[in-house]
Amino acid sequence: MDIALLIWAVALTILVVVGIVWVLDLQARLRRLQHRYENIFAAEEDASLVTALENLASRLSETTARTERLVAHSQQIDATLAHAVQSVGLVRFRAFQDTGGDQSFALALADGEGNGVVISALYGRGATRIYAKPVQGWLSPRTLSEEEKQALAEARQAIVGHD
């Protein structure tokens, strides 16, 4: 009978130890939950759960409104930048045989969709002539010189290189 009593004592001791470990684990978990609760609802010390949730809802509403304003502002900036000069092509050349150096030039200025202008300046001894030709979709309704075509191709390459 002593052996049976000893077995029961050992079993009961093991159960008590397991119970104590379980209670300590539950207390640690409870402390972590309380700490999280205090971090979330720390607005007021006596704040009820309803008040804390109302505060969180208010902050969420403010954040949502601010996000919507930022998105609208970003879209406005994108729309504006779509029409800004995004690429430049420049070709210098000698327009006339009797002038020295490459004083003449063709300058292409275009947005991301290939809309813009090609400006040419032809430098001569007696006068300099300046021409501007519109560009839409990388094409011009006016006839372009070889230098102007080259400047437009450089501008287009600048856009393609960034995509």
C-alpha positions in Angstrom: 0.0 0.0 0.0 2.9 2.3 0.5 3.8 2.1 -3.2 0.3 3.1 -4.3 0.3 6.0 -1.9 3.7 7.1 -3.2 2.5 6.9 -6.8 -0.5 9.0 -5.9 1.7 11.6 -4.2 4.1 11.8 -7.2 1.1 12.2 -9.6 -0.5 14.9 -7.4 2.9 16.7 -7.2 3.3 16.7 -11.0 -0.3 18.0 -11.4 0.4 20.8 -8.9 3.6 21.8 -10.6 1.9 21.7 -14.1 -0.9 23.8 -12.6 1.5 26.4 -11.1 3.4 26.7 -14.5 0.1 27.1 -16.3 -1.1 29.9 -13.9 2.3 31.7 -14.3 2.0 31.5 -18.1 -1.6 32.9 -17.9 -0.4 35.8 -15.7 2.4 36.7 -18.1 -0.1 36.7 -21.0 -2.5 38.8 -19.1 0.3 41.3 -18.3 1.1 41.5 -22.0 -2.5 42.1 -22.9 -2.9 44.8 -20.3 0.2 46.5 -21.6 -1.2 46.4 -25.2 -4.5 47.7 -24.0 -2.9 50.6 -22.2 -0.8 51.5 -25.3 -3.9 51.5 -27.5 -6.2 53.3 -25.1 -3.8 55.6 -23.2 -5.7 58.8 -24.2 -7.2 59.2 -20.7 -6.6 57.2 -17.6 -10.3 56.7 -16.8 -11.3 56.4 -20.5 -13.9 53.8 -21.2 -13.6 51.4 -24.1 -16.3 53.4 -26.0 -14.5 56.7 -25.6 -11.2 55.1 -26.7 -12.9 53.6 -29.7 -14.4 56.9 -30.6 -11.0 58.5 -30.4 -9.5 55.8 -32.6 -12.4 56.3 -35.1 -11.8 60.0 -35.1 -8.1 59.6 -35.8 -8.8 57.1 -38.6 -11.3 59.6 -40.2 -8.7 62.4 -40.0 -6.1 60.1 -41.6 -8.4 59.0 -44.3 -9.3 62.6 -45.1 -5.6 63.5 -45.2 -4.8 60.6 -47.5 -7.6 61.6 -49.9 -6.2 65.2 -50.0 -2.7 63.8 -50.7 -4.0 61.6 -53.5 -5.9 64.5 -55.1 -2.7 66.6 -54.9 -0.6 63.9 -56.4 -3.0 63.5 -59.3 -3.0 67.3 -59.9 0.8 67.2 -60.0 0.8 64.3 -62.4 -1.6 66.1 -64.7 0.6 69.3 -64.6 3.8 67.4 -65.2 2.4 65.6 -68.2 2.5 68.9 -70.1 5.9 70.0 -68.9 9.1 69.8 -71.0 10.5 66.4 -70.3 13.0 65.9 -73.1 15.4 68.1 -75.0 17.3 67.4 -78.2 20.0 69.8 -79.4 21.9 69.6 -82.7 24.5 72.2 -83.6 25.5 72.6 -87.3 27.0 74.8 -90.0 24.1 76.3 -92.0 26.1 78.2 -94.6 29.5 77.5 -96.2 30.7 81.1 -95.7 30.4 81.1 -91.9 32.8 79.4 -89.5 32.0 77.1 -86.7 28.7 75.4 -85.8 26.8 78.5 -84.8 23.4 77.3 -86.1 21.3 74.9 -84.0 18.1 73.0 -83.9 16.5 72.6 -80.5 13.6 70.2 -79.8 11.5 70.6 -76.6 8.9 68.0 -75.9 6.7 66.6 -73.2 6.3 62.9 -72.4 3.8 62.4 -75.2 6.0 64.1 -77.9 4.1 67.4 -78.0 6.2 70.5 -78.1 8.2 72.6 -80.5 11.4 72.5 -82.6 13.3 75.8 -82.6 16.0 76.4 -85.3 18.4 79.3 -85.5 20.3 79.6 -88.8 23.4 81.8 -88.2 24.8 83.7 -91.2 27.3 86.5 -91.6 24.6 89.1 -92.4 21.7 87.8 -90.2 20.4 85.1 -88.0 17.1 83.6 -88.8 15.0 81.8 -86.1 12.2 79.3 -86.9 9.7 77.5 -84.6 7.7 74.5 -85.7 5.0 72.7 -83.7 5.3 69.0 -82.8 2.5 66.7 -81.9 3.1 63.0 -81.1 6.7 63.3 -82.3 5.5 64.6 -85.7 5.3 68.1 -87.1 2.8 69.3 -89.7 5.6 71.5 -91.1 8.5 70.0 -93.1 11.5 69.5 -90.8 15.1 69.8 -91.9 17.5 66.9 -91.3 19.0 68.7 -88.3 15.5 69.3 -86.8 14.6 65.7 -87.3 17.9 64.7 -85.6 17.1 67.0 -82.6 13.6 65.6 -82.4 15.0 62.0 -82.5 17.4 62.9 -79.6 14.5 64.3 -77.6 12.5 61.2 -78.2 15.5 59.0 -77.2 15.7 60.9 -73.9 12.1 59.9 -73.1 12.6 56.3 -74.2 15.8 56.1 -72.1 13.8 57.0 -69.0 11.0 54.5 -69.4 
